[in-house]
Amino acid sequence: MGGTEHLTVQREGATLVLTLNRPEAKNALSLPMLVGLYDGWVEADEDDAVRSIVLTGAGGAFCAGMDLKALAGKGMEGQQHRERLTADPDLHWKAMLRHHRPRKPVIAAVEGHCVAGGTEILQGTDIRIAGESATFGLFEVRRGLFPIGGSTVRLQRQIPRTHALEMLLTGRPYSAREAAGIGLIGHVVPDGTALEKALAIAEQVNACGPLAVEAVKASVYETAELSESEGLAAELKRGWPVFDTADAKEGARAFAERRPAVYRRE
């Protein structure tokens, strides 16, 4: 199991929990954090025992965005990881889910600040829960910057364009309730319970057929920008093989016998 000084990895049953762990900086993204994140996504992809991923933050914050000073190497922090970025200049985009999509469902558990790069990473997750005091926003334009983590592309595909443009062009903060109202997150829970809720949803995912779950997730993203006819054709191509798996047969037997299914990814 991986991890770095700014990213902890923990197993909760079939769920891999990745925790942004730099609370003194509201979990601003550093090189060690990005390396740990990318390694976590790869670990989840490669380990069939992992059926879901939960991404959260330590110390009452999710992520306050990119620490540009740390990433540029202005200090000694994380220098032992710099060779990873040199070897793979795309590593930070993969870590932020801009250029990588894990096969397993990713559930975000947000407390506190989830702004700038934090909101950009959020858009790469699949299911999103937030504590009621959480704050969201893309602050880049207020600083004369561009939200280059994918938000000008993804946000308008995830929430209505008028809301996406308001968030992008004003750079203002959004409460958890407002973020839920525009569809950016799915659940608002009492402060301090976002991780608990995320793990509960993960358990529901983990109880389902893993091959079916992965195929459904892949189909949703593959067909998002296709025409209806193209999307339906792609869905059949992705979905029909699932019916021939041993997992599908086990699911049918378990339903008929009124017992929990035991899936083996076969």
Secondary structure, DSSP 8 states (H G I E B T S, - for coil): ---BTTEEEEEETTEEEEEE--GGGTT-B-HHHHHHHHHHHHHHHH-TT--EEEEEESTT-SB--B-HHHHTT-SSTTGGGHHHHHH-TTHHHHHTTSS---SS-EEEEE-SEEETHHHHHHTT-SEEEEETT-EEE--GGGGT---TTTHHHHHHHHS-HHHHHHHHHH---EEHHHHHHTTS-SEEE-TT-HHHHHHHHHHHHHTS-HHHHHHHHHHHHHTTTS-HHHHHHHHHHHHHHHHTSHHHHHHHHHHHHTS-------
